Amino acid sequence: MCKIAAGLILLLLFPLCATAEGPLRKTDHLFSIERNKNGNCVHYDVSLKENDDLADLDPVTVHWVLESGKMEELNLVQRRYAYGVLSQERLEKNKFRIMVAAFKDLKIIVERVDGDYKAVLPINGIQSILDKIYVKAEENRMGFPKVTFIDFFGRALNTHSPVSERILPR
C-alpha cells in the first residue's frame, strides 16, 4: 500500500469530464472513493446478467457521482492513472480479482457475500468487505496535491464488525 500515494496525487489533479452516454445495466454497488477536495465521489459497481451472475467480461464499472447526484464517466487520464480498473482477472464463476490504477499493490476480490457482490480485501490485517476509501490531501505552493493520508473503511468478513486502516504516504 506504500505506492498508493503517487497514484492518488493524480486522483486529485484531474477534473471531471464526459457525461455518461447511457443508462447503466443492472448493477450492485461495491465501494466508493471520497476526497476532501469536494463532495464528488467515484463509485465502483458490478454489472450483472439477468440471472444475477457477474458479466463475463469486465464486470466492474466505474463512474463519478457528483454532489448534484448526476453521474459522469471518468476521462482517459482518470481511467489509466487514478480511478480506473486496470485489470479484471476472472478467478472462477462470479469471482474476479481487480486492480485499481492508484492502488496497484492492492488486489481486490469481487465475489458474492451474503447474496450481494462485494469487494473483499484485508483491512488492518482482517479479511474485510470494503465500503469506502477516503483520501485527504493538501495543495502545495505549486498547486499540486500532496496526499496527507488514506483511510480504508469496511466490515470484517466473518463478524461484520467495523474495521478501518489509515495509510500515511512516505
C-alpha positions as CSV (number, residue, x, y, z in Angstrom):
1,M,0.0,0.0,0.0
2,C,3.0,2.3,0.2
3,K,3.0,3.1,-3.5
4,I,-0.6,4.3,-3.3
5,A,0.3,8.0,-2.6
6,A,1.8,8.7,-6.0
7,G,-1.3,7.4,-7.9
8,L,-3.6,9.3,-5.5
9,I,-1.9,12.6,-6.5
10,L,-3.3,12.0,-10.0
11,L,-6.7,11.4,-8.5
12,L,-6.8,14.9,-7.2
13,L,-5.2,16.7,-10.2
14,F,-7.6,16.0,-12.9
15,P,-11.1,17.5,-13.2
16,L,-14.2,15.7,-14.3
17,C,-15.1,15.3,-18.0
18,A,-17.5,13.5,-20.3
19,T,-21.1,12.7,-19.3
20,A,-22.2,9.1,-19.1
21,E,-23.6,8.2,-22.6
22,G,-26.4,5.9,-21.5
23,P,-28.2,4.1,-18.7
24,L,-26.3,1.6,-16.6
25,R,-27.1,-2.0,-16.9
26,K,-28.4,-3.9,-13.8
27,T,-25.7,-3.3,-11.1
28,D,-24.7,-3.8,-7.5
29,H,-22.6,-1.2,-5.7
30,L,-19.2,-2.3,-4.5
31,F,-17.4,0.7,-2.9
32,S,-16.6,4.3,-3.4
33,I,-13.6,6.7,-3.1
34,E,-14.3,10.1,-1.4
35,R,-11.9,13.0,-1.2
36,N,-11.7,16.1,0.9
37,K,-11.5,18.2,-2.3
38,N,-15.2,18.3,-2.9
39,G,-18.4,16.2,-2.5
40,N,-17.9,14.3,-5.8
41,C,-17.0,10.6,-5.4
42,V,-16.1,7.7,-7.5
43,H,-18.4,4.7,-7.5
44,Y,-17.3,1.1,-8.3
45,D,-20.2,-1.2,-9.3
46,V,-20.6,-4.6,-10.9
47,S,-22.6,-5.3,-14.0
48,L,-24.9,-8.2,-13.7
49,K,-26.6,-10.5,-16.1
50,E,-30.4,-11.1,-15.8
51,N,-29.7,-14.2,-13.6
52,D,-27.6,-12.1,-11.2
53,D,-24.3,-13.6,-12.3
54,L,-21.4,-11.3,-12.9
55,A,-20.9,-10.1,-16.5
56,D,-18.4,-12.4,-18.3
57,L,-16.1,-9.6,-19.3
58,D,-15.1,-6.6,-17.3
59,P,-17.9,-6.8,-14.7
60,V,-16.6,-3.8,-12.6
61,T,-17.7,-0.4,-13.8
62,V,-16.5,3.0,-12.5
63,H,-18.2,6.4,-12.7
64,W,-18.4,9.7,-10.9
65,V,-21.3,10.6,-8.7
66,L,-21.3,14.4,-8.4
67,E,-22.6,16.4,-5.5
68,S,-25.7,17.2,-7.6
69,G,-26.4,13.5,-7.9
70,K,-25.5,13.5,-11.6
71,M,-23.3,10.6,-12.9
72,E,-20.3,11.2,-15.2
73,E,-17.8,8.9,-16.9
74,L,-14.1,9.1,-16.0
75,N,-11.8,10.8,-18.5
76,L,-8.9,8.9,-20.1
77,V,-6.3,10.1,-17.6
78,Q,-8.5,9.3,-14.6
79,R,-9.1,5.8,-16.0
80,R,-5.5,5.0,-16.7
81,Y,-3.7,6.6,-13.8
82,A,-6.1,7.2,-10.9
83,Y,-9.6,5.6,-10.5
84,G,-9.8,3.2,-13.4
85,V,-9.8,-0.6,-13.1
86,L,-6.5,-1.7,-14.9
87,S,-7.2,-5.4,-14.8
88,Q,-10.2,-7.7,-14.1
89,E,-9.0,-11.3,-13.8
90,R,-11.6,-14.0,-13.6
91,L,-10.7,-16.4,-10.8
92,E,-13.9,-18.6,-11.2
93,K,-17.5,-18.1,-12.0
94,N,-18.8,-14.9,-10.2
95,K,-15.3,-14.2,-8.7
96,F,-12.8,-11.6,-10.1
97,R,-9.6,-10.0,-8.9
98,I,-9.4,-6.3,-9.8
99,M,-6.6,-3.8,-9.7
100,V,-7.4,0.0,-9.4
101,A,-4.9,2.3,-11.1
102,A,-4.0,4.3,-7.9
103,F,-3.8,1.1,-5.8
104,K,-1.6,-1.2,-7.9
105,D,-0.4,-3.1,-4.9
106,L,-3.9,-3.8,-3.7
107,K,-5.6,-6.9,-5.1
108,I,-9.4,-6.6,-4.5
109,I,-11.5,-9.7,-4.8
110,V,-15.1,-9.2,-6.1
111,E,-17.3,-12.1,-5.1
112,R,-20.8,-12.8,-3.7
113,V,-21.1,-12.3,0.0
114,D,-24.4,-12.8,1.8
115,G,-26.3,-12.7,-1.5
116,D,-24.7,-9.5,-2.9
117,Y,-21.4,-8.8,-4.7
118,K,-18.8,-7.1,-2.5
119,A,-15.2,-6.0,-2.7
120,V,-13.1,-8.1,-0.3
121,L,-9.5,-7.4,0.8
122,P,-7.5,-7.2,4.1
123,I,-8.1,-4.0,6.1
124,N,-5.8,-3.7,9.1
125,G,-4.9,-7.3,8.7
126,I,-8.6,-8.5,8.8
127,Q,-10.2,-10.0,5.7
128,S,-13.0,-7.4,5.1
129,I,-15.7,-6.0,2.9
130,L,-14.5,-2.7,1.5
131,D,-17.2,0.1,1.8
132,K,-15.2,3.2,1.0
133,I,-11.8,4.8,0.7
134,Y,-11.2,8.4,1.9
135,V,-8.3,10.5,0.6
136,K,-7.2,13.6,2.4
137,A,-4.8,15.9,0.5
138,E,-3.4,19.4,0.7
139,E,-2.2,21.5,-2.2
140,N,1.4,22.6,-2.1
141,R,2.7,26.0,-3.2
142,M,2.7,24.9,-6.8
143,G,-1.0,23.9,-6.6
144,F,-0.2,20.2,-6.8
145,P,-2.0,17.9,-4.2
146,K,0.1,16.1,-1.6
147,V,-1.7,13.1,0.0
148,T,-1.8,13.5,3.8
149,F,-3.5,10.2,4.5
150,I,-5.7,7.5,3.0
151,D,-8.4,5.8,5.1
152,F,-9.9,2.4,4.2
153,F,-13.3,1.6,5.8
154,G,-15.1,-1.7,5.8
155,R,-16.6,-4.6,7.8
156,A,-14.9,-7.8,8.9
157,L,-16.0,-10.5,6.5
158,N,-16.9,-13.0,9.3
159,T,-18.3,-10.8,12.0
160,H,-19.4,-7.6,10.1
161,S,-17.7,-5.5,12.8
162,P,-16.4,-2.1,11.5
163,V,-12.7,-2.1,10.5
164,S,-10.5,0.7,9.3
165,E,-6.9,1.4,8.4
166,R,-5.1,4.7,7.8
167,I,-2.2,4.7,5.4
168,L,0.3,7.5,5.6
169,P,2.4,8.3,2.5
170,R,6.2,8.1,2.6
